[in-house]
Amino acid sequence: MTGLLFGVLPNRSRSTTEKNLSTCFPDLNPHQLRALTRESLQNTACTALEMGKAWMLPISRTVDLVVETEGYEDYRAAVSAGKGGILMAPHLSNWEIFGFFATHETQSTFMYQPPRQAAVDRLLREVRSRDGVKMAPTNRKGVAQVLFALQAGEVVGILPDQVPGDESGLFAPFFGEPAFTMTLISKLAARTGAAVFCGFAQRLPGGRGFRAVFQRAEEDIFSTDAETSVASLNRSVEKAITLAPSQYQWEYKRFRRRPDNSEFY
């Protein structure tokens, strides 16, 4: 119901979602745009409501919410080869459940943006580290932490579609639109040779659970040319999104940074 109201009544989430969808999918007609906007906001509401379940259930029950997989065997084999693995987990469907599943019984470190409120930060670190996952903040100390983890053969989880700081990104196409994109993953891949995957937990219809999808990133992500690598990162994320476009968090202001400093939203 909450997602339905957000999709019908005028609000900031709806307007941002419509702007992003019309930009990334310019061939949608008005009816298709309205329908996809509603579906996207409904899925975002589902994700928010599912967070409590993902955080509070025993780890085994959270992991059991994943009832289907795609590419999981390839992912497990690649990250067990000794060079570690970089797991790109975009804001697609329920990334919390996906993170728990992908790192279950695996030495892992996940980067996260620490909230401003200390109490919320403590809560996030507590619930996300229940299965032994180490949390690394998005700062210099955290970057050093994830580099050390990769060198130790661990899995490192990173949200690849967050808008980075001024010195940490480049503009690269995202569904044909320039988006300020992090360079961290490209640098880590080039330095360590770790396997790079993009994945998400796709919400199945009828409350049947989730399908965990693991896709190898495009080979160009290992390019020593930063622009080539970052563009490859975005294409890898696009490939995942196209499997379930209504489950992406389109209300996130992905294009708030512009090459000419103009206003997008």
C-alpha positions as CSV (number, residue, x, y, z in Angstrom):
1,M,0.0,0.0,0.0
2,T,2.8,2.4,0.9
3,G,4.5,1.9,-2.5
4,L,1.2,2.2,-4.3
5,L,0.6,5.6,-2.6
6,F,4.1,6.8,-3.5
7,G,3.4,5.8,-7.1
8,V,0.2,7.7,-7.4
9,L,0.4,10.8,-5.1
10,P,2.8,13.6,-6.1
11,N,6.0,13.3,-4.0
12,R,9.8,13.6,-4.4
13,S,10.4,9.9,-4.7
14,R,7.9,9.6,-7.6
15,S,9.3,12.6,-9.5
16,T,12.9,11.4,-9.2
17,T,11.9,7.9,-10.3
18,E,10.1,9.2,-13.3
19,K,13.0,11.5,-14.2
20,N,15.5,8.6,-14.0
21,L,13.3,6.2,-15.9
22,S,12.4,8.5,-18.7
23,T,16.2,9.3,-19.0
24,C,17.4,5.7,-19.0
25,F,14.5,4.3,-21.0
26,P,13.5,7.0,-23.4
27,D,11.4,4.7,-25.6
28,L,8.8,4.2,-22.9
29,N,5.5,5.7,-23.7
30,P,3.6,7.7,-20.9
31,H,1.5,4.7,-19.9
32,Q,4.6,2.4,-19.6
33,L,6.5,5.1,-17.7
34,R,3.7,5.5,-15.1
35,A,3.4,1.7,-14.7
36,L,7.1,1.1,-14.3
37,T,7.3,4.0,-11.8
38,R,4.5,2.5,-9.7
39,E,6.2,-1.0,-9.8
40,S,9.5,0.5,-8.9
41,L,8.2,2.4,-5.8
42,Q,6.2,-0.7,-4.7
43,N,9.4,-2.8,-4.9
44,T,11.3,-0.1,-2.9
45,A,8.6,-0.3,-0.2
46,C,8.9,-4.1,-0.2
47,T,12.6,-3.8,0.3
48,A,12.2,-1.4,3.2
49,L,9.7,-3.6,4.9
50,E,11.9,-6.7,4.4
51,M,14.9,-5.1,6.0
52,G,13.7,-5.9,9.5
53,K,13.3,-9.6,8.6
54,A,16.7,-9.7,7.0
55,W,18.3,-8.1,10.1
56,M,16.4,-9.9,12.8
57,L,15.9,-13.5,11.6
58,P,18.6,-16.0,12.4
59,I,21.2,-16.0,9.6
60,S,20.2,-19.5,8.4
61,R,16.6,-18.4,7.9
62,T,17.6,-15.2,6.1
63,V,19.8,-17.3,3.8
64,D,17.0,-19.7,3.2
65,L,14.9,-16.8,1.7
66,V,17.0,-17.4,-1.4
67,V,15.3,-20.4,-3.1
68,E,16.9,-20.1,-6.6
69,T,20.4,-19.2,-7.9
70,E,22.0,-18.3,-11.1
71,G,25.8,-18.2,-11.6
72,Y,26.4,-19.1,-8.0
73,E,28.7,-22.0,-8.7
74,D,30.9,-19.9,-11.0
75,Y,31.0,-17.2,-8.3
76,R,32.1,-19.6,-5.6
77,A,34.7,-21.2,-7.7
78,A,36.2,-17.9,-8.8
79,V,36.4,-16.4,-5.3
80,S,38.0,-19.6,-4.0
81,A,40.9,-19.4,-6.5
82,G,43.1,-17.5,-4.1
83,K,42.9,-13.9,-5.4
84,G,39.7,-13.0,-3.6
85,G,36.6,-11.6,-5.2
86,I,35.0,-8.2,-5.6
87,L,31.2,-8.4,-5.4
88,M,29.3,-5.4,-6.8
89,A,25.9,-5.3,-5.2
90,P,23.9,-2.4,-6.7
91,H,20.7,-0.9,-5.2
92,L,18.7,-3.7,-6.9
93,S,15.9,-5.5,-5.0
94,N,16.9,-6.6,-1.5
95,W,20.7,-6.1,-1.3
96,E,20.7,-7.0,2.4
97,I,19.4,-10.5,1.8
98,F,21.8,-10.8,-1.1
99,G,24.7,-9.8,1.0
100,F,23.9,-12.3,3.7
101,F,23.5,-15.1,1.1
102,A,26.6,-14.2,-0.9
103,T,28.9,-14.1,2.1
104,H,27.5,-16.9,4.2
105,E,30.3,-18.9,5.7
106,T,32.8,-16.9,3.6
107,Q,35.5,-14.5,4.9
108,S,34.1,-11.2,3.7
109,T,34.4,-7.4,4.2
110,F,31.7,-5.1,3.0
111,M,32.1,-1.3,2.5
112,Y,29.3,0.9,3.8
113,Q,28.5,4.6,4.3
114,P,28.4,5.2,8.1
115,P,25.2,7.0,9.1
116,R,25.6,10.3,10.9
117,Q,23.8,9.0,13.9
118,A,26.1,6.9,16.1
119,A,23.3,4.7,17.3
120,V,22.2,3.9,13.8
121,D,25.8,3.2,12.9
122,R,26.1,0.7,15.8
123,L,22.9,-1.0,14.8
124,L,24.0,-1.4,11.1
125,R,27.4,-2.8,12.1
126,E,25.8,-5.2,14.6
127,V,23.2,-6.7,12.3
128,R,25.4,-6.8,9.2
129,S,28.3,-8.5,10.9
130,R,26.3,-11.3,12.5
131,D,27.8,-13.9,10.2
132,G,31.3,-12.7,10.7
133,V,31.3,-10.1,7.9
134,K,33.7,-7.2,8.6
135,M,32.4,-3.7,7.9
136,A,34.7,-1.1,6.3
137,P,33.7,2.6,6.2
138,T,33.9,4.5,2.9
139,N,37.1,6.4,3.8
140,R,40.8,6.0,3.5
141,K,40.9,3.6,6.4
142,G,38.1,1.5,4.9
143,V,39.9,1.4,1.5
144,A,43.0,0.1,3.1
145,Q,40.9,-2.5,5.0
146,V,39.3,-3.9,1.8
147,L,42.6,-4.0,0.0
148,F,44.1,-6.0,2.8
149,A,41.0,-8.3,2.7
150,L,41.5,-8.9,-1.1
151,Q,45.1,-9.6,-0.6
152,A,44.1,-12.2,2.0
153,G,41.8,-13.9,-0.5
154,E,38.5,-12.6,0.9
155,V,35.4,-11.4,-0.8
156,V,34.8,-7.7,-0.7
157,G,31.3,-6.3,-1.2
158,I,30.8,-2.8,-2.6
159,L,27.8,-0.8,-3.8
160,P,28.9,0.3,-7.2
161,D,26.2,2.8,-8.0
162,Q,26.7,5.3,-5.2
163,V,27.8,8.8,-6.2
164,P,31.4,9.1,-5.0
165,G,33.3,12.0,-3.6
166,D,35.0,14.6,-5.9
167,E,38.4,12.8,-6.1
168,S,37.0,9.3,-6.3
169,G,35.1,9.1,-9.5
170,L,34.8,9.7,-13.3
171,F,31.9,10.4,-15.5
172,A,30.9,7.3,-17.5
173,P,27.7,6.4,-19.4
174,F,24.9,4.8,-17.4
175,F,22.0,3.8,-19.7
176,G,23.4,6.4,-22.1
177,E,23.5,9.3,-19.6
178,P,26.8,10.5,-18.0
179,A,26.9,9.4,-14.3
180,F,29.7,10.2,-11.8
181,T,31.0,6.7,-11.1
182,M,33.4,5.4,-8.5
183,T,36.9,4.4,-9.6
184,L,37.7,2.3,-6.5
185,I,36.5,-1.0,-7.9
186,S,38.6,-0.5,-11.1
187,K,41.7,0.3,-9.0
188,L,41.2,-2.7,-6.7
189,A,40.6,-5.0,-9.7
190,A,43.7,-3.8,-11.5
191,R,45.9,-4.0,-8.4
192,T,44.8,-7.5,-7.1
193,G,43.5,-9.4,-10.1
194,A,40.5,-10.5,-8.0
195,A,37.5,-11.9,-9.7
196,V,34.7,-9.3,-10.2
197,F,31.0,-10.2,-10.1
198,C,27.8,-8.1,-10.1
199,G,24.9,-9.6,-8.3
200,F,21.5,-9.2,-6.7
201,A,18.6,-11.0,-5.0
202,Q,15.7,-10.9,-7.4
203,R,12.3,-10.8,-5.7
204,L,10.1,-13.7,-7.0
205,P,6.4,-13.3,-7.5
206,G,3.8,-14.6,-5.0
207,G,6.1,-14.2,-2.0
208,R,8.1,-17.3,-3.1
209,G,11.4,-15.8,-1.9
210,F,14.4,-14.6,-3.9
211,R,16.6,-15.7,-6.8
212,A,20.3,-14.9,-6.2
213,V,21.9,-13.8,-9.5
214,F,25.7,-13.7,-10.0
215,Q,27.2,-12.3,-13.2
216,R,30.8,-11.8,-14.1
217,A,31.7,-8.2,-14.7
218,E,32.7,-7.3,-18.2
219,E,36.4,-8.1,-18.9
220,D,37.2,-4.4,-19.6
221,I,36.8,-3.7,-15.9
222,F,40.4,-4.8,-15.6
223,S,41.6,-2.3,-18.2
224,T,44.4,0.0,-17.1
225,D,42.5,2.9,-18.8
226,A,40.3,4.3,-16.0
227,E,37.6,5.6,-18.4
228,T,37.3,2.2,-20.1
229,S,37.2,0.3,-16.8
230,V,34.5,2.6,-15.2
231,A,32.4,2.4,-18.3
232,S,32.6,-1.4,-18.1
233,L,31.5,-1.2,-14.5
234,N,28.4,0.7,-15.4
235,R,27.6,-1.7,-18.3
236,S,27.9,-4.6,-15.8
237,V,25.4,-3.0,-13.5
238,E,23.1,-2.2,-16.4
239,K,23.1,-5.9,-17.3
240,A,21.9,-6.8,-13.9
241,I,19.2,-4.1,-13.8
242,T,17.7,-5.1,-17.1
243,L,16.8,-8.5,-15.6
244,A,14.5,-6.8,-13.1
245,P,14.2,-3.0,-13.9
246,S,11.2,-2.5,-11.7
247,Q,13.3,-3.7,-8.7
248,Y,16.0,-1.1,-9.0
249,Q,16.0,1.9,-6.6
250,W,15.2,4.5,-9.2
251,E,14.4,7.2,-6.6
252,Y,18.1,7.5,-5.9
253,K,19.5,10.6,-7.5
254,R,22.2,8.9,-9.6
255,F,22.6,11.8,-11.9
256,R,22.9,14.6,-9.4
257,R,26.5,15.3,-10.4
258,R,26.7,16.7,-13.9
259,P,29.7,17.3,-16.2
260,D,28.6,20.9,-16.7
261,N,27.4,21.4,-13.1
262,S,23.9,21.9,-14.3
263,E,20.8,20.9,-12.4
264,F,19.2,17.5,-13.3
265,Y,16.5,17.1,-10.7
